[in-house]
Amino acid sequence: MDRNVINRKLNSLARCVQRIETKRPQTPEQLVSDIDLQDILSLNIERAVQLCVDIGAHLLADLELPPPETMSEVFQRLAEHDIIPNAGAEALRKAVGFRNLSVHAYDRVDWERVFDITHHRMDDFRNFATQVIRWADTQQP
């Protein structure tokens, strides 16, 4: 495992979460009416999800496992190998669903849901980072 790659991606993840928390509005109505804010938040959520997928895929490759067929499968496999808990895997699988909607059907994004994500789901990313660090620390010789 290339710990430098993991650390760079974890730093990028932390930046995305910080950016989301800095820019998230106080009310859903503010988000619904501000397209610049919508772009900032959706882009950083997409990036955060993608970084988690990339980190997870890197860890799975280090275990010499076949590559997952879907983004969501990354988190399922991480849970199966006790790298993250099942609850964390489920939360991130849902985040992948949002990411896919945001990327492929942006016109159908529910901004009230985005508001909820920005106010209640940021710990999913933090917990993932903590669990990855904890697991990586056990892999060092």
Secondary structure, 3 states (H helix, E strand, C coil): CCHHHHHHHHHHHHHHHHHHHHHCCCCHHHHHCCHHHHHHHHHHHHHHHHHHHHHHHHHHHHCCCCCCCCHHHHHHHHHHCCCCCHHHHHHHHHHHHHHHHHHHCHHHCCHHHHHHHHHHCHHHHHHHHHHHHHHHHHHCC
